[in-house]
């Protein structure tokens, strides 16, 4: 078996990630994005790098400006939030269920209670028959 050639390990910069071959021959990797170890926002080309685990979406009414909505509704709770204008979509949501689905009528609690009492009585009878001497 041939010996593996030693490779000099170099440290890569933030957002470049690191891809390496492990001692068992498999490849591994890591990529730093979002926040650094000190909790500061990571920037790439002057823009904040999005952490995909923290990505969220909002349904904003058409009458409201999205920048105004961001300032009033989101920034008070998440001050680091920002909008990627390239991914903004304009359209309508038609709630089909609200207009076309007929919701079933559920039983009242009195009717359910009576049904449970009947089931319990049936179980008690079965237990008595099962465990009779």
C-alpha positions as protocol buffer text, in pm:
chain_id: "A"
residue {
  index: 1
  type: UNK
  ca { x: 0 y: 0 z: 0 }
}
residue {
  index: 2
  type: UNK
  ca { x: 142 y: 337 z: -101 }
}
residue {
  index: 3
  type: UNK
  ca { x: 201 y: 605 z: 158 }
}
residue {
  index: 4
  type: UNK
  ca { x: -14 y: 914 z: 139 }
}
residue {
  index: 5
  type: UNK
  ca { x: 168 y: 1234 z: 59 }
}
residue {
  index: 6
  type: UNK
  ca { x: 154 y: 1489 z: 342 }
}
residue {
  index: 7
  type: UNK
  ca { x: -44 y: 1798 z: 250 }
}
residue {
  index: 8
  type: UNK
  ca { x: 27 y: 2130 z: 418 }
}
residue {
  index: 9
  type: UNK
  ca { x: -291 y: 2257 z: 581 }
}
residue {
  index: 10
  type: UNK
  ca { x: -367 y: 2624 z: 536 }
}
residue {
  index: 11
  type: UNK
  ca { x: -635 y: 2829 z: 703 }
}
residue {
  index: 12
  type: UNK
  ca { x: -900 y: 2972 z: 474 }
}
residue {
  index: 13
  type: UNK
  ca { x: -1074 y: 3307 z: 514 }
}
residue {
  index: 14
  type: UNK
  ca { x: -1432 y: 3351 z: 636 }
}
residue {
  index: 15
  type: UNK
  ca { x: -1703 y: 3246 z: 386 }
}
residue {
  index: 16
  type: UNK
  ca { x: -1456 y: 3038 z: 185 }
}
residue {
  index: 17
  type: UNK
  ca { x: -1544 y: 2729 z: 381 }
}
residue {
  index: 18
  type: UNK
  ca { x: -1309 y: 2438 z: 410 }
}
residue {
  index: 19
  type: UNK
  ca { x: -1308 y: 2111 z: 224 }
}
residue {
  index: 20
  type: UNK
  ca { x: -1070 y: 1845 z: 343 }
}
residue {
  index: 21
  type: UNK
  ca { x: -1001 y: 1476 z: 313 }
}
residue {
  index: 22
  type: UNK
  ca { x: -1035 y: 1291 z: 640 }
}
residue {
  index: 23
  type: UNK
  ca { x: -796 y: 1024 z: 765 }
}
residue {
  index: 24
  type: UNK
  ca { x: -1042 y: 750 z: 657 }
}
residue {
  index: 25
  type: UNK
  ca { x: -1033 y: 877 z: 297 }
}
residue {
  index: 26
  type: UNK
  ca { x: -1376 y: 1040 z: 296 }
}
residue {
  index: 27
  type: UNK
  ca { x: -1421 y: 1410 z: 225 }
}
residue {
  index: 28
  type: UNK
  ca { x: -1558 y: 1654 z: 479 }
}
residue {
  index: 29
  type: UNK
  ca { x: -1634 y: 2022 z: 476 }
}
residue {
  index: 30
  type: UNK
  ca { x: -1757 y: 2323 z: 666 }
}
residue {
  index: 31
  type: UNK
  ca { x: -1883 y: 2663 z: 565 }
}
residue {
  index: 32
  type: UNK
  ca { x: -1911 y: 2965 z: 794 }
}
residue {
  index: 33
  type: UNK
  ca { x: -2209 y: 3187 z: 717 }
}
residue {
  index: 34
  type: UNK
  ca { x: -2444 y: 3424 z: 895 }
}
residue {
  index: 35
  type: UNK
  ca { x: -2278 y: 3516 z: 1225 }
}
residue {
  index: 36
  type: UNK
  ca { x: -1918 y: 3471 z: 1335 }
}
residue {
  index: 37
  type: UNK
  ca { x: -1816 y: 3326 z: 1671 }
}
residue {
  index: 38
  type: UNK
  ca { x: -1843 y: 3673 z: 1833 }
}
residue {
  index: 39
  type: UNK
  ca { x: -2205 y: 3717 z: 1716 }
}
residue {
  index: 40
  type: UNK
  ca { x: -2122 y: 3978 z: 1451 }
}
residue {
  index: 41
  type: UNK
  ca { x: -2289 y: 3971 z: 1109 }
}
residue {
  index: 42
  type: UNK
  ca { x: -2073 y: 3828 z: 832 }
}
residue {
  index: 43
  type: UNK
  ca { x: -2052 y: 4043 z: 520 }
}
residue {
  index: 44
  type: UNK
  ca { x: -1951 y: 3936 z: 170 }
}
residue {
  index: 45
  type: UNK
  ca { x: -1895 y: 4205 z: -94 }
}
residue {
  index: 46
  type: UNK
  ca { x: -2042 y: 4460 z: 145 }
}
residue {
  index: 47
  type: UNK
  ca { x: -2371 y: 4273 z: 187 }
}
residue {
  index: 48
  type: UNK
  ca { x: -2479 y: 4059 z: 484 }
}
residue {
  index: 49
  type: UNK
  ca { x: -2459 y: 3686 z: 420 }
}
residue {
  index: 50
  type: UNK
  ca { x: -2795 y: 3516 z: 477 }
}
residue {
  index: 51
  type: UNK
  ca { x: -2806 y: 3225 z: 718 }
}
residue {
  index: 52
  type: UNK
  ca { x: -3051 y: 2990 z: 545 }
}
residue {
  index: 53
  type: UNK
  ca { x: -3151 y: 2835 z: 878 }
}
residue {
  index: 54
  type: UNK
  ca { x: -3291 y: 3173 z: 986 }
}
residue {
  index: 55
  type: UNK
  ca { x: -3470 y: 3256 z: 659 }
}
residue {
  index: 56
  type: UNK
  ca { x: -3837 y: 3341 z: 690 }
}
residue {
  index: 57
  type: UNK
  ca { x: -4115 y: 3475 z: 471 }
}
residue {
  index: 58
  type: UNK
  ca { x: -4408 y: 3704 z: 536 }
}
residue {
  index: 59
  type: UNK
  ca { x: -4740 y: 3761 z: 363 }
}
residue {
  index: 60
  type: UNK
  ca { x: -4772 y: 4139 z: 342 }
}
residue {
  index: 61
  type: UNK
  ca { x: -5103 y: 4299 z: 236 }
}
residue {
  index: 62
  type: UNK
  ca { x: -5083 y: 4468 z: -106 }
}
residue {
  index: 63
  type: UNK
  ca { x: -5185 y: 4806 z: 38 }
}
residue {
  index: 64
  type: UNK
  ca { x: -4880 y: 4822 z: 270 }
}
residue {
  index: 65
  type: UNK
  ca { x: -4527 y: 4913 z: 158 }
}
residue {
  index: 66
  type: UNK
  ca { x: -4289 y: 4624 z: 242 }
}
residue {
  index: 67
  type: UNK
  ca { x: -4018 y: 4854 z: 378 }
}
residue {
  index: 68
  type: UNK
  ca { x: -4272 y: 5018 z: 608 }
}
residue {
  index: 69
  type: UNK
  ca { x: -4398 y: 4671 z: 713 }
}
residue {
  index: 70
  type: UNK
  ca { x: -4041 y: 4561 z: 789 }
}
residue {
  index: 71
  type: UNK
  ca { x: -3981 y: 4864 z: 1011 }
}
residue {
  index: 72
  type: UNK
  ca { x: -4311 y: 4838 z: 1201 }
}
residue {
  index: 73
  type: UNK
  ca { x: -4371 y: 4464 z: 1232 }
}
residue {
  index: 74
  type: UNK
  ca { x: -4036 y: 4286 z: 1210 }
}
residue {
  index: 75
  type: UNK
  ca { x: -3749 y: 4515 z: 1316 }
}
residue {
  index: 76
  type: UNK
  ca { x: -3879 y: 4559 z: 1675 }
}
residue {
  index: 77
  type: UNK
  ca { x: -3843 y: 4182 z: 1726 }
}
residue {
  index: 78
  type: UNK
  ca { x: -3549 y: 4104 z: 1495 }
}
residue {
  index: 79
  type: UNK
  ca { x: -3329 y: 4413 z: 1449 }
}
residue {
  index: 80
  type: UNK
  ca { x: -3088 y: 4238 z: 1208 }
}
residue {
  index: 81
  type: UNK
  ca { x: -3366 y: 4145 z: 961 }
}
residue {
  index: 82
  type: UNK
  ca { x: -3338 y: 4264 z: 602 }
}
residue {
  index: 83
  type: UNK
  ca { x: -3516 y: 4208 z: 269 }
}
residue {
  index: 84
  type: UNK
  ca { x: -3354 y: 4055 z: -37 }
}
residue {
  index: 85
  type: UNK
  ca { x: -3542 y: 4248 z: -309 }
}
residue {
  index: 86
  type: UNK
  ca { x: -3439 y: 3991 z: -575 }
}
residue {
  index: 87
  type: UNK
  ca { x: -3648 y: 3726 z: -399 }
}
residue {
  index: 88
  type: UNK
  ca { x: -3954 y: 3943 z: -337 }
}
residue {
  index: 89
  type: UNK
  ca { x: -4264 y: 3815 z: -515 }
}
residue {
  index: 90
  type: UNK
  ca { x: -4586 y: 4004 z: -579 }
}
residue {
  index: 91
  type: UNK
  ca { x: -4911 y: 3817 z: -611 }
}
residue {
  index: 92
  type: UNK
  ca { x: -5229 y: 3707 z: -445 }
}
residue {
  index: 93
  type: UNK
  ca { x: -5309 y: 3416 z: -221 }
}
residue {
  index: 94
  type: UNK
  ca { x: -5649 y: 3258 z: -275 }
}
residue {
  index: 95
  type: UNK
  ca { x: -5750 y: 3055 z: 30 }
}
residue {
  index: 96
  type: UNK
  ca { x: -5930 y: 2773 z: -151 }
}
residue {
  index: 97
  type: UNK
  ca { x: -6031 y: 2593 z: 169 }
}
residue {
  index: 98
  type: UNK
  ca { x: -6206 y: 2901 z: 303 }
}
residue {
  index: 99
  type: UNK
  ca { x: -6426 y: 2924 z: -6 }
}
residue {
  index: 100
  type: UNK
  ca { x: -6477 y: 2565 z: -119 }
}
residue {
  index: 101
  type: UNK
  ca { x: -6440 y: 2329 z: 179 }
}
residue {
  index: 102
  type: UNK
  ca { x: -6742 y: 2240 z: 391 }
}
residue {
  index: 103
  type: UNK
  ca { x: -6626 y: 2183 z: 747 }
}
residue {
  index: 104
  type: UNK
  ca { x: -6787 y: 1883 z: 922 }
}
residue {
  index: 105
  type: UNK
  ca { x: -7019 y: 1939 z: 1217 }
}
residue {
  index: 106
  type: UNK
  ca { x: -6868 y: 1791 z: 1530 }
}
residue {
  index: 107
  type: UNK
  ca { x: -7057 y: 1618 z: 1809 }
}
residue {
  index: 108
  type: UNK
  ca { x: -7135 y: 1812 z: 2122 }
}
residue {
  index: 109
  type: UNK
  ca { x: -6954 y: 1738 z: 2447 }
}
residue {
  index: 110
  type: UNK
  ca { x: -7265 y: 1582 z: 2604 }
}
residue {
  index: 111
  type: UNK
  ca { x: -7297 y: 1335 z: 2317 }
}
residue {
  index: 112
  type: UNK
  ca { x: -6926 y: 1249 z: 2335 }
}
residue {
  index: 113
  type: UNK
  ca { x: -6947 y: 1198 z: 2712 }
}
residue {
  index: 114
  type: UNK
  ca { x: -7239 y: 953 z: 2672 }
}
residue {
  index: 115
  type: UNK
  ca { x: -7047 y: 765 z: 2402 }
}
residue {
  index: 116
  type: UNK
  ca { x: -6742 y: 736 z: 2632 }
}
residue {
  index: 117
  type: UNK
  ca { x: -6959 y: 611 z: 2920 }
}
residue {
  index: 118
  type: UNK
  ca { x: -7105 y: 338 z: 2692 }
}
residue {
  index: 119
  type: UNK
  ca { x: -6758 y: 233 z: 2579 }
}
residue {
  index: 120
  type: UNK
  ca { x: -6637 y: 223 z: 2939 }
}
residue {
  index: 121
  type: UNK
  ca { x: -6938 y: 5 z: 3039 }
}
residue {
  index: 122
  type: UNK
  ca { x: -6862 y: -235 z: 2754 }
}
residue {
  index: 123
  type: UNK
  ca { x: -6499 y: -260 z: 2865 }
}
residue {
  index: 124
  type: UNK
  ca { x: -6605 y: -323 z: 3227 }
}
residue {
  index: 125
  type: UNK
  ca { x: -6835 y: -608 z: 3113 }
}
residue {
  index: 126
  type: UNK
  ca { x: -6555 y: -761 z: 2906 }
}
residue {
  index: 127
  type: UNK
  ca { x: -6310 y: -736 z: 3198 }
}
residue {
  index: 128
  type: UNK
  ca { x: -6562 y: -901 z: 3432 }
}
residue {
  index: 129
  type: UNK
  ca { x: -6612 y: -1191 z: 3189 }
}
residue {
  index: 130
  type: UNK
  ca { x: -6236 y: -1224 z: 3133 }
}
residue {
  index: 131
  type: UNK
  ca { x: -6135 y: -1225 z: 3498 }
}
residue {
  index: 132
  type: UNK
  ca { x: -6428 y: -1423 z: 3652 }
}
residue {
  index: 133
  type: UNK
  ca { x: -6322 y: -1712 z: 3869 }
}
